[in-house]
Amino acid sequence: MPRFYLLHGQDEFALAEYVETIKAELGEPSMASLNITELDGRTVTLPQVQAAAGAMPFLTDFRLVIVEGWLTKLLSKTEGELEDEAETARSGGSAKETLTALATYLEDQPDSTRLVFVEKRDLPERHALVKAVNGQAWALVKKFDLPQGEALVKWVQTRAKAEGGTFTREAAQALAETERDPRALGHEITKILTHVNFARPAEVADVALLTSANSEARIFDFVDAIGQRRGKQALAELHKLLEKEEPLYVLGMVVRQFRFILLAKELLDARRSEAEVASTLGLHPFPAGKVCAQSRNFTLPALEAIYHRLLETDAAIKTGQTEPAAALDVLVAELTL
């Protein structure tokens, strides 16, 4: 069993799923959480990694330390970005010196810790650490490429089967043609399988009705991204909406969605069921379930503040105080801080 994992590539969805499988090996979640340390590669130093990896596991077989984006940061510096003296002193040496010291440390890393490096970009084979650990019995280097073409179609069908449903070949191809990001595809697959109640294969018509190619469906993704504070994705979803719709129409759809979420939050807090929420809001059970799920991303005061901010933006656009598309960009930035 490897004690060091170097996971890299552009398929962030598959990468994240693989990390989750490692976490699952720790067993019961409440106990596992006591033995997981996640470090931000933008600020971490080698001594901090060593300290985390050197800690003993608590009532589990091993401790898990996950470091995300550190090699990307170091790689950018070794490729020519200048390091100032303060940064070099803080990190304990230059990028090349850090990589050399890291490679040396990994040879004697404690067996009681699994150290996982996650890089959401392709690392070249000539990378110093890749070369240092490749072929070592205690290390695993795994690359996650984005599936394309026929491989993406098969990926959709395999993913659907893993969730307990099925897609026809034609439906899988139609979905692959509307979205190529595996993470977004995962959301779409779940959405479509829920729509067919996992009782029959998803057809092309289901894809056309529910995928993000449909503006109303894309609003769900946009609001999801806001609720989870994923600003980059929220902006991407907004710009896709604006490619097909006018800014005021998009804003109107967002206001409507947040009104539903606010009402759902109030009903759920009053211990109403999702069926009662659907009935009160006049929604089909499927979108009502999505609204209820989205309401859990927010507190009631936060939803009230967002709703008032949306109405302010609507008024500013309609009175000519601001340019519509720019106002929506600013709004997304504010809501995902």
N, C-alpha and C positions, 0 to 999 in steps of 0.2 A: 504494500500500500504506500503510495507516495506521501511524503511529508511536505513537499513543496509543489505547488501548482502555478504554472504560468499560463494564464488564459488570455487570449488576445483575438482580435478580429472585429469586423464591422457588424456582425449579427448580434446586436445587444440583447435581443430577446432570448436567443438560445444560450448566450453567455450567462444571463441572469438566471435562467432555469437550471443551468449546470451548477451554479453556485448554490442554488436552493437545494439541490440533491445532496451536496456536501453538508449543508446545514442540517438536513434531515437525518443524517447519520449520527448526529449527536443525541437523537432520541427525543424524549418529551420536551415540547417547546419551552415551557417555563424554566426547566433546568438547563436546556440548551442555551437560552439567552444569557445565562450567567457565565457561559464559557465562550462567547463570541465577542471579538473586538473588531470593529471596523474603523479603518484609518483613512483619512483624506490625503491622497497623494500630492495634492497641491501644497500642503504645508508640512507633511510628515518628514521626520529625519531618521537616519539609520539607527541612532540610539533608541528612538521611540519604538521602532519596529522590533529591535532586539529585546527591549524591555517587555513588550507585549507578548512576543513569542517565548520568552523565558518564564512567564508566569505558569504555575502549575494548574492543571484542570481541576475543577471542583465537582466531584462525584460523577464524572464522565470519563470515557476512555482517552479523550484528547481535547485539546483546546483549539479553537479556530480563530485565526487572525486573517482578516481580509484587508488588503491594501489596494485602493482603486486609483489608477491614473498616475502613480508615482513614476513608473518607467517612461511614460509619455513625457512627463515634465523633464526628467533627466535626459531623455533622448533629444528633446528640442534644444537643450543646452549643448550637448555634445555635437549637434549638427551645426552649431555656429552661433547660437544666441549667447550674448555676453552675460556673465554673472557679475554682480557688483560684490564688493568686498564684504559687505554686511551679510548678504545672502550666503556667500561661501562660508563665512564664519559660523552663521547660524546652523547650516546644514552639516557642518563638520568636515568640509572639504569640497573640492570641485566635483562636478558631475562624474567625470571619469574616475576620480579617486573614490567616490561613493560607490560606483558600480563595481570597482575592483574589490573594495572592502566587503560589499554585499555578497559577491560571489564566494569570497573566502569564508564568510560567516555561514552561508548556506550549507557548506560541507559539514559543519558541526552543529547545525540547528537541532534543538531538542526533538527527540522522537515523540514527545508528548504533545507536540503542537503541529497542526497543519497550517502552513502559511500559504495563502492564496493571493497571487497578484492578478488583478483584473485590469486589462487595458482595452479600451473600446476603439482600437485602431490596429491595423496590421503592423506587427513588429518584423523588421527585416531579419533574415536568417543570419546576417552578419552582426546583429546586435550582440554586444559583449555578453549580456546575461544569457541570451538564447544559446550562444555558443558554449558558454560555461556549463550549463545544466543539461543540454541535450544529450541523451544517451545515459544519463545517470540513473541508477536504479531507484534513487529516492526522489526523483523529480518527474513531473509530467508537464510537457509543453503541448498545449492544444489550441488550434486555430479555429475560429468560428467564421466561416465565409457566408455571405448573404446568398441564399439560394436564388437561382435565376431560371427562367424558361420552364422547361418541363420539370426540372427539379423543384421549382416553386409550386407547381400544380400538385405534384406528389406530396410535397410538404403540407399543403392545405388538407389533403385527404388524410394523411397520417395524423395530423394534429386533431382533426375532427374525430377520428376513430379513438384517439387517446382520451377525448372528452366524453366518449360514449355515444357519439352520433356518426352520421355519414354524409358525405357530399357526393353527388354524381360527378363524373369526370368533367362534364360541361359546366357545372356550377363552380367546381374548383378552379377551372380555367378562367371563368368570368370574374371570380373574386381576385385571382392573381393578376388580372389585367387592370383592376381598379386600384390596387394597393400592393406595394412591393416591400414595405417595411414589415418584418415578421412580428414585431410587437403590436403594431396596429392591426395586422391580419389576425393575430390571436384574439383581439377584442371583437373583430368582425365575426369570426367563426363562432365564438360563444354567443354573440347576439343572434346570429341566424339560427343556430341549433336550438336556442331558447324559443325562438319564434315558431319553429316546427315542433316544439315540445319533445325533441329527441325521439319522436315517434315515426318519422319517415325521413328518407334522404332529402337533404336540401337541394332544391332545384334552381335553375337559372333565374326563374321568376322571384324566388326568395332573395337571391343576391341583389337583383335589380331593385327590389322593394326596400331593402334594409341596409345596404352597404353605404359607406361614406360618400359614394358618388351621389347619394340622395342628400339634399341639403338639410332636411330635418334630422336625418340620422347623424350627419356630421356635427350638428349642434350638440348632440349628446357627447361626442368625443371632445369637442371644444370645451364644454362645461366640465367634463371629467378632468381635463388637463388643468383648468383653473382651480378646481377643487383640490387637486393634488400638488398644486404649486409648481407645475411643470411649464414654466414660462415659454421656453423655446418651442415646445410642442403646441401650446395654446396659440402662439403667434402663427405657427405653420398651418394649423387648422383654420384660423381666422382668414389667412391669406388665400387658402383654397376656397373658402366660402365666398370671398370677395371676387374671385375669378368668375363666378357665375351669378352672383347676386349683388344688388345695390347695398351700400353700407347701411342705409336706414332700414332696409328689409332685414338684414342680418341682425342689426341691433334689436329690432322688434322681436325677432325669433329668440334672441338671448334673453330679453326682458320677460317674454312669455315663459321660457324655460325656468328662469330663476323665480318667477312668481309661483309656478308649480312646485318647485323645490321648497320654497318658503312655506307654502301651505301644507305640503307633505310633512315638513319638519314639525310644524305645530300639531298636526294630527297624530303623528307618531309619538311625539312627546306626551300627548294626551292618551297614549296607550291604545290608539286605533290600529286595526290590522291593515295590511297592504291592500286587501280587498276593499276595505272601507275607504281607503285613500283613493283607489281607482274609481269607486262609485262617486265620491264627493267631487273629484276633479273632472269626472266625465271622461276618463281615459281608459283605453284598452289595458288589460292586465300587464302586457309586456312593457309598454312605455311607462306605465305606473310603477312597475318594479324597478325600472332604471331610475326614475325620479326618486323613489325611496332610497335606493342605494346611493345616489348622488347627495341626498340630504345628509347622509351620515358623514360626508366630508367637511361639513360646516357646523359651527355653533349657530344658534338662533340669532344672537346679536350680530354675528358676522354676516349672515344672510340678509338681515334687515339693512345693514350698512351697504352691502353690495347692491341691493335692490334700489336704495335711494341714490347710490352713485350712478347706476344705470339710467335712472330717470333724469338725473342732472345732465348726463352726457346727451341723452335724447333731446332735452331742451336746448342745450348749447348748439347742437347740430342744426336743429330746426330754426333757430333764431340767427344762424349765420355766424355765431361767435367762434366757431372752430371748423376746420376742414374734416369731413366725415371719416375718411380712412385713417388719418393721423390720430383723430380722437379715439378711434377704436384701438389703435396700437398703444396709445398712452393708457387707456383703460385696462388693457390686458397686463401691461407692465405693473400697474398699481395693484391689481388683484392677485398677482402671482408673486409678490415680494415675500 
